């Protein structure tokens, strides 16, 4: 993910799995651009995330 101000790649600051009230799991990432003090949050349903697809193909 690129910073909307400087257009440089943002660093992944935090990664975790979160759950909705219905129990659906999400791949949750927080990104930061320290230069511009910009923060972004991305939540992808776990079954649709590239990480989950990679793990299921290895099984």
N, C-alpha and C positions, 0 to 999 in steps of 0.2 A: 504494500500500500504506500502510495506516495503522499507527501505533505501537500496540502492544497495551496500553501503559500510559496514554498521554495521548490516544489516538485521533486524533491530528493526522497529516496526510500526512507520510510519511517521504521524505527527499531521496534521489535516486539518487546513490550515491557512486561507483559504478564499473559500466561496461557492457563486456562482451566476448563473443566467441564461443568456446565451449569444445568439446572433442571427447571422446566416450566411447572406451573401448578398442576398440569395434566400429567406430569412425569416424563415429558419428552426431554431428551438430552441435547445439549448444544455445545459445540466447540466454540469457546469464548476467548477472544484475544483482545488485548489492549495494546495500542500502538502509540508511540511518542516521537515527536520531532523536538529534540532539546533546543535546537537553534531558534525555532520560532515559538516554542512553548505551546505546541498543538498536540492534542490528545484525541484519539479515535477509538471506538469500540466496535468490534465485529462479532456477531453471533450467527453461526451457521448450524442448521440441524445436523447432529452428529452423523446420521446416516448419509448425508449429502456432502460432508466435508471430505476433502482430498485425503486427509489423514485416515479416516474411517475406511474409505475405499481402498487405500493402500494396504491396510491391515487385513481386510476381508479377502483381498487377492492373494495374500501370503498364506492364508489358512488352507 
